[in-house]
Amino acid sequence: MERTTNFSRIISGAMTWGSWGKKLSKKGMIELMHHSIACGLTTFDHADIYGSYSTEADFGQAFGKSGIKREDIQLITKCGIQMTRGRNNRINHYQYDKEYIIWSAEESLKKLKTDYLDFFLMHRPSPLMEAEEMAEAAQQLLQSGKIKQFGVSNFTASQVAMLETAIPVEGNQVEFSLTHHNPMYDGTFDDCIANKRMAMAWSPLGTLFREDDEQVERIKEVMGPLMDKYDADESQLLLAWILKHPAKVHPVIGTTNKKRMELAAKASKIELELQDWFALFVASQGHDVP
């Protein structure tokens, strides 16, 4: 049975909306929210740490003035990373005690100006995390209606299994792209499929626009004729490649460019042929499939 979800197929990532990126004004954020929704990207991905703990509040201020109905969007956020930037910490670390998790969720609710979070993720696994402790926090937040779903980010399949001895885990957001495809082979996506967890991919465009190495050269060479065949640009082909995976992965795109948002939304309509998917995969790997 296929997992049903109210989250948009492509998710709009807010990490660079604030001080860590474009430093959008309140007006700019409102415009981008409306444009994102008009494109069909109704889900917005946050983390408490974005903008050194400032971007959620910036987004919330804009959302409060946007006129957008809360039920028309979905909000994802994450907690667990304690940074020295933006907080009085001596060292970057992870924190997952019950009180801290609940406090973090409530802080995000206040900053985002909402009564509930659609998905609340534990941002990165800690060597010291305790399943029962985390479960108590999650259960309290779920029962109070402050969060609708509880999940993780950057967890291995075994770490999810450990946590799930105490609480159901409904999603995992990991790094995944044509140039970083470990989740297909390390059990992450097998686990999502087998246990009907929502899979999400951060950095879905990989290194194609950041690096100029042999891998990128190989991929671009294969992409040339495919861009003509599918009437698509490189970023759309990268997203279409992800979307074909049976884990039904939701790419989290980080762009604040309106045109790129439109193109990303259209990528969900591209159905890559099987051999074209493998042509891109082989180009990324640099060798034929075994």
Backbone torsions as a table, in degrees:
resi	resn	phi	psi	omega
1	MET	NA	131.9	-177.9
2	GLU	-78.7	141.5	-178.8
3	ARG	-75.2	129.8	176.3
4	THR	-94.3	147.1	-177.3
5	THR	-147.9	149.5	176.5
6	ASN	-95.9	3.5	-179.4
7	PHE	-81.5	145.2	180.0
8	SER	-66.4	149.2	-176.6
9	ARG	-59.7	-40.1	172.6
10	ILE	-107.8	133.2	-176.9
11	ILE	-106.0	138.6	-179.8
12	SER	-90.2	112.8	-178.4
13	GLY	-86.4	129.6	-173.9
14	ALA	-98.1	9.0	-173.4
15	MET	-56.4	-37.8	-175.1
16	THR	-101.2	11.7	-179.9
17	TRP	-72.0	-30.6	-174.1
18	GLY	-104.5	-136.9	-170.0
19	SER	-70.9	-16.1	176.0
20	TRP	-84.9	6.1	-176.5
21	GLY	-157.6	-105.7	-170.5
22	LYS	-82.3	-11.9	179.4
23	LYS	51.6	48.9	-177.1
24	LEU	-63.7	142.3	173.8
25	SER	-72.3	169.4	177.1
26	LYS	-58.2	-43.3	178.6
27	LYS	-61.7	-42.2	-179.9
28	GLY	-64.5	-39.3	178.3
29	MET	-66.8	-41.8	179.1
30	ILE	-60.3	-45.5	179.4
31	GLU	-61.0	-42.3	-177.7
32	LEU	-69.4	-37.6	175.6
33	MET	-59.2	-49.7	-178.8
34	HIS	-62.7	-40.7	179.8
35	HIS	-66.1	-42.3	179.0
36	SER	-58.6	-47.2	179.7
37	ILE	-63.4	-41.2	179.4
38	ALA	-61.4	-30.1	178.1
39	CYS	-79.4	-10.1	-176.7
40	GLY	96.4	3.7	177.3
41	LEU	-92.6	84.2	-173.3
42	THR	-93.6	-8.1	-178.8
43	THR	-101.6	130.5	-178.6
44	PHE	-117.1	129.0	-175.6
45	ASP	-104.3	126.4	-179.9
46	HIS	-127.3	173.1	163.8
47	ALA	-148.5	149.7	-178.4
48	ASP	-58.2	-32.7	-174.6
49	ILE	-75.6	-17.3	-174.8
50	TYR	-57.6	134.7	-176.3
51	GLY	67.1	29.0	-174.9
52	SER	51.9	52.0	177.4
53	TYR	72.4	23.1	-177.9
54	SER	-115.8	-20.9	-171.0
55	THR	-71.4	-36.2	176.0
56	GLU	-55.7	-45.1	-178.5
57	ALA	-66.4	-40.3	177.7
58	ASP	-61.9	-44.2	178.7
59	PHE	-63.8	-44.2	-179.2
60	GLY	-61.9	-41.0	177.0
61	GLN	-60.4	-42.0	179.1
62	ALA	-69.2	-43.8	-179.8
63	PHE	-59.8	-40.7	-179.9
64	GLY	-60.8	-26.3	-178.9
65	LYS	-103.8	1.6	-170.4
66	SER	-81.6	-22.0	-175.0
67	GLY	79.1	2.8	179.7
68	ILE	-77.9	133.4	177.9
69	LYS	-74.2	137.0	-178.7
70	ARG	-58.3	-37.2	-177.2
71	GLU	-71.5	-9.9	-180.0
72	ASP	-89.3	-7.2	179.0
73	ILE	-129.4	167.3	175.2
74	GLN	-126.2	135.5	-179.1
75	LEU	-115.6	127.0	175.2
76	ILE	-113.6	136.1	169.5
77	THR	-144.4	171.4	-172.9
78	LYS	-133.8	157.5	175.0
79	CYS	-144.3	171.0	174.2
80	GLY	120.7	-21.5	178.7
81	ILE	-93.3	123.4	175.1
82	GLN	-104.3	115.4	-178.5
83	MET	-106.1	160.3	173.7
84	THR	-78.1	-30.3	177.0
85	ARG	-74.0	123.2	175.4
86	GLY	88.7	-9.1	178.2
87	ARG	-143.1	161.2	-177.1
88	ASN	-88.0	66.4	177.7
89	ASN	-111.3	144.6	178.2
90	ARG	-77.4	-28.0	-174.0
91	ILE	-151.7	148.6	174.0
92	ASN	-65.8	133.0	-179.3
93	HIS	-156.5	178.9	176.8
94	TYR	-112.2	146.9	179.6
95	GLN	-140.4	124.8	-176.5
96	TYR	-137.4	32.4	173.0
97	ASP	-76.0	158.7	-174.2
98	LYS	-54.7	-48.2	-176.5
99	GLU	-62.3	-40.8	-177.8
100	TYR	-68.3	-42.8	-179.6
101	ILE	-60.6	-46.0	-179.8
102	ILE	-65.1	-43.6	178.1
103	TRP	-59.9	-42.8	-179.4
104	SER	-62.3	-44.5	179.1
105	ALA	-60.7	-44.6	-178.1
106	GLU	-67.6	-35.0	174.4
107	GLU	-62.8	-44.6	179.6
108	SER	-63.5	-39.9	177.5
109	LEU	-59.2	-45.5	-179.5
110	LYS	-63.9	-46.2	-176.5
111	LYS	-66.4	-41.3	-178.4
112	LEU	-80.7	-3.8	179.5
113	LYS	55.3	55.7	-179.9
114	THR	-142.5	159.4	179.2
115	ASP	-91.5	-15.3	-177.5
116	TYR	-152.2	155.4	173.8
117	LEU	-108.5	133.7	-179.9
118	ASP	-70.9	-35.2	178.2
119	PHE	-144.6	130.9	179.2
120	PHE	-121.0	117.5	-173.3
121	LEU	-112.0	141.8	169.3
122	MET	-81.3	119.9	-161.1
123	HIS	-68.2	-45.8	177.6
124	ARG	-145.9	146.0	-178.4
125	PRO	-69.0	142.3	175.2
126	SER	-108.0	140.6	175.2
127	PRO	-59.9	-21.7	-175.5
128	LEU	-102.6	7.6	-176.8
129	MET	-70.1	144.5	180.0
130	GLU	-121.1	123.0	-173.9
131	ALA	-57.1	-45.6	-176.6
132	GLU	-63.1	-40.9	179.9
133	GLU	-63.1	-47.2	179.9
134	MET	-65.6	-37.7	-179.1
135	ALA	-64.3	-40.7	179.5
136	GLU	-59.6	-42.7	178.7
137	ALA	-65.0	-47.7	-178.0
138	ALA	-61.6	-43.6	-178.8
139	GLN	-63.1	-39.8	178.9
140	GLN	-64.5	-41.6	179.9
141	LEU	-68.9	-38.5	178.2
142	LEU	-67.4	-45.3	-177.5
143	GLN	-65.6	-32.2	179.4
144	SER	-81.5	-8.2	-179.2
145	GLY	80.5	6.8	-179.3
146	LYS	-73.4	-27.4	171.4
147	ILE	-129.4	145.9	179.3
148	LYS	-92.8	-34.5	179.5
149	GLN	-141.4	149.9	-178.5
150	PHE	-117.8	130.9	-179.4
151	GLY	-150.4	-166.4	-175.7
152	VAL	-136.8	171.2	176.3
153	SER	-141.6	133.2	177.9
154	ASN	67.1	23.0	177.1
155	PHE	-90.9	143.3	172.7
156	THR	-77.4	165.7	179.1
157	ALA	-59.9	-38.1	-179.1
158	SER	-70.4	-34.5	177.3
159	GLN	-68.2	-37.8	175.8
160	VAL	-63.5	-43.5	-179.9
161	ALA	-61.2	-40.1	177.9
162	MET	-62.3	-46.9	-179.5
163	LEU	-65.6	-33.7	-176.3
164	GLU	-76.6	-4.4	170.3
165	THR	-67.0	-17.0	-175.9
166	ALA	-120.8	-25.0	-174.7
167	ILE	-155.3	137.2	175.5
168	PRO	-62.5	136.5	179.3
169	VAL	-109.8	118.3	-169.4
170	GLU	-98.7	-4.2	178.8
171	GLY	-167.2	160.6	177.2
172	ASN	-143.2	122.3	177.3
173	GLN	-104.3	119.2	-175.5
174	VAL	-133.1	165.5	174.2
175	GLU	-72.9	126.7	179.8
176	PHE	-156.6	131.9	178.2
177	SER	-165.1	177.0	177.0
178	LEU	-60.7	-30.0	-179.2
179	THR	-96.5	-3.9	176.1
180	HIS	-140.9	88.6	-170.6
181	HIS	-111.8	21.0	179.4
182	ASN	-52.1	-40.1	-176.4
183	PRO	-59.1	-18.5	177.0
184	MET	-75.4	-19.8	-172.9
185	TYR	-121.2	-12.7	-177.6
186	ASP	-97.6	9.4	177.1
187	GLY	95.8	-9.5	-176.1
188	THR	-60.9	-53.4	-177.5
189	PHE	-76.9	-29.1	173.4
190	ASP	-58.9	-42.9	179.4
191	ASP	-63.5	-42.0	179.8
192	CYS	-63.1	-43.2	179.9
193	ILE	-66.1	-49.7	-175.3
194	ALA	-62.8	-34.0	-174.9
195	ASN	-111.1	13.0	176.0
196	LYS	54.1	43.6	174.2
197	ARG	-90.5	146.8	175.4
198	MET	-74.9	123.1	177.7
199	ALA	-96.5	133.0	177.4
200	MET	-128.4	148.2	-176.9
201	ALA	-122.5	118.9	170.5
202	TRP	-92.9	157.8	-174.4
203	SER	52.4	52.1	-174.1
204	PRO	-69.8	-16.1	178.4
205	LEU	-89.2	-5.8	176.1
206	GLY	60.1	-141.1	-174.6
207	THR	-99.0	6.5	-171.4
208	LEU	-57.8	-35.9	-178.2
209	PHE	-103.4	4.4	-178.4
210	ARG	-111.6	-28.3	-175.0
211	GLU	-115.9	161.7	175.5
212	ASP	-134.0	62.3	-176.8
213	ASP	-111.8	-175.0	-176.6
214	GLU	-64.1	-38.7	179.0
215	GLN	-59.5	-48.3	-179.8
216	VAL	-62.9	-40.4	178.2
217	GLU	-60.5	-44.4	179.5
218	ARG	-62.0	-44.5	-178.3
219	ILE	-64.0	-44.8	-177.9
220	LYS	-64.1	-33.8	178.7
221	GLU	-65.0	-42.8	178.6
222	VAL	-70.3	-33.9	-177.8
223	MET	-67.1	-29.2	-176.1
224	GLY	-44.5	-65.4	-179.8
225	PRO	-66.5	-27.0	-179.6
226	LEU	-70.9	-31.4	177.0
227	MET	-62.1	-39.5	176.7
228	ASP	-70.6	-44.6	-176.4
229	LYS	-60.4	-42.2	-175.7
230	TYR	-101.7	2.8	-176.9
231	ASP	50.0	53.3	-174.4
232	ALA	-137.0	156.0	174.1
233	ASP	-92.4	179.0	-174.6
234	GLU	-60.9	-43.6	-177.6
235	SER	-64.1	-36.4	179.1
236	GLN	-67.1	-38.3	178.1
237	LEU	-66.9	-37.7	177.3
238	LEU	-62.2	-41.4	178.7
239	LEU	-69.7	-42.4	179.7
240	ALA	-61.6	-34.9	178.3
241	TRP	-62.6	-44.2	177.8
242	ILE	-64.7	-44.4	-173.5
243	LEU	-65.4	-19.6	-179.7
244	LYS	-76.7	-17.9	-176.6
245	HIS	-65.3	138.2	-176.7
246	PRO	-66.1	-9.7	174.9
247	ALA	-72.6	-3.9	-179.7
248	LYS	54.9	52.5	-175.3
249	VAL	-67.3	137.2	175.2
250	HIS	-99.8	106.5	176.9
251	PRO	-68.8	138.4	175.1
252	VAL	-102.8	107.0	-177.0
253	ILE	-91.6	143.1	-174.7
254	GLY	-102.3	5.0	-173.3
255	THR	-71.5	148.5	169.6
256	THR	-112.3	8.0	-179.8
257	ASN	-86.3	123.0	-174.6
258	LYS	-62.2	-40.7	179.8
259	LYS	-64.7	-40.0	179.9
260	ARG	-66.9	-33.5	174.4
261	MET	-61.9	-44.4	179.3
262	GLU	-60.7	-44.9	-179.8
263	LEU	-64.1	-40.9	179.3
264	ALA	-61.8	-43.1	179.7
265	ALA	-60.6	-40.0	-179.3
266	LYS	-69.5	-22.9	179.9
267	ALA	-61.8	-27.3	-179.1
268	SER	-67.7	-12.0	178.8
269	LYS	-93.7	-9.0	-178.1
270	ILE	-81.8	127.0	178.5
271	GLU	-112.0	97.4	-179.1
272	LEU	-66.4	134.4	174.1
273	GLU	-68.9	151.8	-174.7
274	LEU	-51.7	-50.0	-175.3
275	GLN	-70.9	-26.9	175.4
276	ASP	-70.5	-38.2	176.7
277	TRP	-60.4	-45.4	-179.3
278	PHE	-71.0	-30.2	176.8
279	ALA	-61.3	-42.7	177.9
280	LEU	-67.7	-40.4	-179.4
281	PHE	-63.7	-44.6	178.9
282	VAL	-63.0	-40.1	178.2
283	ALA	-62.1	-39.9	179.4
284	SER	-66.2	-44.3	-177.5
285	GLN	-71.4	-32.3	-177.0
286	GLY	84.1	10.0	176.0
287	HIS	-155.1	158.2	-179.5
288	ASP	-66.2	161.2	174.3
289	VAL	-67.1	148.8	-177.1
290	PRO	-60.8	NA	NA
